[in-house]
């Protein structure tokens, strides 16, 4: 009987690091989740275990079109799903199937990156915590979203603990819907992350809010910018916590958030 | 029969249930003079549409069996396979697509791209079938064909371009503007047979220009000549048609036509488009496997003088014996010829050769390459390849899904028993997704298929066509069993008292495995003699047939043997098989076995006001809702629900949505049953076993 088997019979976790080898397959799903959470570069967005935004607060991921906002938000969602927090993903530009594909793709990349052997088992455990809702941009209204959310919560089907809204045009006329969303977020007690496409002329700099978003910046507690520089996508904090953010970047090949070596 | 393959089109008409495929086919046959009167699917005249020739189909208004037929249009010969729309009968759709060169995707102008359209589209992509789309039902309230063009782009990712725009909509739908010719087309006369071509109405001129520009832009990607002509501002019609054709054949462009088959509008231009844009048999690359040459791929040549290669894609038992639908890919199939079934190696003589027109037929002398016909008196299974003697090719095998649901059937009397056997043997030959077996313990006949409706239809057909009255048991889900942990085994099979002795010891371990089953031999030093290793494997494989929890097949397991023992006299093949079975039992119990159940992917399309209620029903049925897609007045809810919870769902859905919602369901995967349910299932199985004992 090898050491691994001995340890497991002793009632220990089954984790052995003999010769620095981590036997991920031997770990329980719970251990695997914990490990992934610990290794998640997104942890540094908050301070310690605290979330970067709290219930009723807004966070925004800013970038020009095609830089990786959806991939970033999906990773944010996955890091919550791993902690068994319910995530509602609202998309106004993509059908349910396409959003599912984003999750599958990012999860696949993560499982490759961390060489997860029992990825499909882990996937099955996180899936019940995700709910996707899609609307046509022109048909979307906060009232409609609230109605749909009530359908879910009143029947005990799904209680979101984090909401992601992708594809909502944010500009000069957005104050009113955003203010309504803020009320909804406070009443239903969840934070909302938005994908925000900035104008081509907007400069993205750390601790600097682009002019086009300035009038709405009071509504957002955290703003994170993604900027493509010399074949890499830099992640920068424009508002809120996360001093170590300069240490992470988005890998353009996999669109995964990684720590700088 | 004509001999110019360039003038042949083998097409399939596929779509969501109720999108109007059968009505459209009926109109096509009428305009091409194949039939002389039009009967509607649910018509008041009680005759029913020509393509839905089974009594049951007429009653239910759905098409169950593909009926092959042909017609002529503009000097072209069009062979049509009418395909069923319900997902339970997908094998029919898949078979049809396998033998077709082009497809017409029928969409409803109100419902748009529905979930079944997505399935059908996926199937077309699998067999690389170029297609054109026809947006039907433009006369219906809420019709919006141009929105459907957008949905084709967004949901199916087609590079869809409208070749027409509607003139009026809903009750006011009068005709279409042809964007290629830039003319208005009206359909007059009692059955829309008189076509009037006029100037584009002024109010549509601007829209038509805009759409034309989009069309030219899209088509010029496939023709530099067209691009140049567009820059010069003078586009010859044929140049545009040729460019659209190239795009369509490469599956990089989907021309969209529109109309209302029911109101006899838009069908003739669709036929024109079939002959213009869909490929002829010589333009499609068909591949066979050379069984004599390591299954190397061979590209077939649609030359009528070359050796014959043909595929039997559908069987039907008719009044005159077995009818075999066949597509010839190379050479010519002649009456009186000898042909060889590549699977069995049997040589048979071709008797009657016919061309099918729904349930009527016409005797012909031969079927040349590129054509579809039918043979009588040929004994074969669906999917068999027939060739000329001297070559042994096999057409690529067809994708056949495993059945997910079973039903026990018991005949009412002796007469029914005999008829039932005949019916079952025919159905299982015709349809590879329909399987029949006998439960050894109860002696019941078990039929398995792809869904509740699939089996229901066969039970009905047994009663109607074979006069076989049967009682049915409750539908039984095809569960599977697996293990969740690593477990060791070390089992000795010993029988050494009286008579010939038996001895064998098998040791090793089993562990979860991603595939079905893997057997690994790590025996060193001959602990088990080499000649008995295959006996051990056979023993393990045999044990997989029946798990110890519910008696369902075991899957997802790797067995590794690393030790054992043999006896010089008493060890034998039987002894080691028995030892392996014992070892399997021992290991299986220790390896935390679990039950897996089939999970169905369910898509419900419902008016938005019922969204909450529908989600509630799915949730009650242990469904995991993946998402809800809001599309204005309607929404689509996608969920994964265990099959065992889906029985009777259509009735529930109808009652909570006032009959306004519909759903499709297809097999997704196997997933572990929750503990409470699994305990209940085990308890039930134990009770059943006790009763049986």
Interface residues (C-beta under 8 A of the other chain):
Chain A: X95 X96 X97 X99 X100 X120 X124 X127 X128 X130 X131 X132 X133 X134 X135 X136 X139 X140 X144 X148 X150 X151 X152 X154 X155 X156 X157 X158
Chain B: X118 X154 X155 X514 X611 X612 X615 X616 X619 X624 X625 X626 X627 X628 X629 X630 X631 X632 X636 X638 X671
